[in-house]
């Protein structure tokens, strides 16, 4: 889990959550026509006392072709949100991603429902 979880500022997390989610919904996995938030790749979003966003995310597979570039894109786009002083992204494969983690909308878009 994120190292600074004890420094999570719940007020700041609430304040920035919607803007962070909105930004994440603009980032797409290049292999799937669904944004990474609705795809279920984002496990946790928090903002610490220093107004730095922390994103815990996964990839569809450990050998995903965008394993290096996707977290960098998330970090850059979230860090650019007005008021945030930065962003840190941590990748985890626990639990491993599966199709059940997708939003209902994503499942519909991909024909799983």
C-alpha positions in Angstrom: 0.0 0.0 0.0 1.0 3.6 -0.2 3.8 4.5 2.2 2.1 7.7 3.4 -1.4 6.3 4.0 -1.3 7.6 7.5 -0.8 11.1 6.2 -3.9 11.0 4.1 -5.9 14.2 4.6 -9.6 13.2 4.2 -10.8 16.7 3.7 -8.3 17.3 0.9 -9.1 13.8 -0.6 -12.8 14.8 -0.7 -11.9 18.2 -2.1 -9.9 16.8 -5.0 -11.5 13.4 -5.6 -13.9 14.4 -8.3 -11.3 16.4 -10.2 -8.8 13.5 -10.0 -11.5 11.0 -11.2 -12.5 13.3 -14.1 -8.8 13.5 -15.1 -8.4 9.7 -14.9 -11.5 9.2 -17.1 -9.6 11.0 -19.8 -6.8 8.4 -19.9 -7.4 5.3 -21.9 -5.7 1.9 -22.1 -4.6 1.8 -25.7 -5.7 -1.8 -26.1 -9.2 -1.3 -24.7 -11.6 1.6 -25.7 -12.5 2.3 -22.1 -10.9 4.9 -19.7 -8.7 3.5 -17.0 -11.1 4.5 -14.2 -14.1 2.7 -15.6 -11.8 -0.2 -16.6 -11.2 -0.7 -12.9 -7.5 0.0 -12.9 -7.7 2.6 -10.1 -7.7 1.0 -6.7 -7.3 4.0 -4.4 -7.1 7.8 -4.6 -5.9 9.9 -1.7 -4.4 13.4 -1.1 -2.0 14.0 1.7 -1.4 16.9 4.1 1.1 18.4 1.5 -1.6 18.4 -1.2 0.1 15.6 -3.1 -2.2 13.0 -4.8 -1.5 9.3 -4.3 -2.9 6.9 -6.8 -2.8 3.1 -6.3 -3.5 1.4 -9.6 -3.0 -1.8 -11.4 -2.6 -2.9 -15.1 -4.6 -5.4 -17.0 -1.6 -7.7 -16.9 2.0 -7.5 -15.5 3.4 -7.7 -19.1 1.1 -4.9 -20.3 2.7 -3.0 -23.2 2.1 0.3 -21.5 3.4 -0.8 -18.1 5.9 2.1 -18.0 4.1 4.8 -20.0 0.6 4.5 -18.4 1.6 5.2 -14.8 3.7 8.1 -16.1 0.7 9.5 -18.0 -1.4 9.2 -14.8 1.2 10.9 -12.7 1.6 13.8 -15.2 -2.1 14.4 -15.8 -3.1 14.2 -12.1 -0.1 16.4 -11.0 -1.3 19.1 -13.4 -4.6 19.5 -11.6 -4.8 23.1 -10.2 -4.1 23.2 -6.5 -2.2 19.9 -6.3 1.5 20.1 -5.5 2.2 16.8 -7.2 1.2 13.2 -7.7 2.6 9.8 -7.0 1.5 6.6 -8.6 2.1 3.1 -7.2 1.4 0.0 -9.2 0.2 -3.2 -7.5 -1.0 -6.6 -8.8 -2.7 -7.5 -5.5 -5.5 -8.1 -6.2 -4.9 -8.9 -9.8 -7.2 -7.1 -12.3 -10.1 -9.0 -13.8 -13.1 -8.0 -15.9 -15.4 -7.9 -12.8 -13.6 -4.7 -11.7 -14.9 -2.8 -14.7 -17.9 -0.4 -14.2 -21.2 -1.6 -15.5 -20.9 1.1 -18.2 -17.6 -0.3 -19.3 -18.9 -3.8 -19.4 -21.8 -2.6 -21.5 -19.5 -0.7 -23.9 -17.4 -3.8 -24.4 -20.3 -6.2 -24.8 -19.9 -8.1 -21.6 -23.4 -7.5 -20.4 
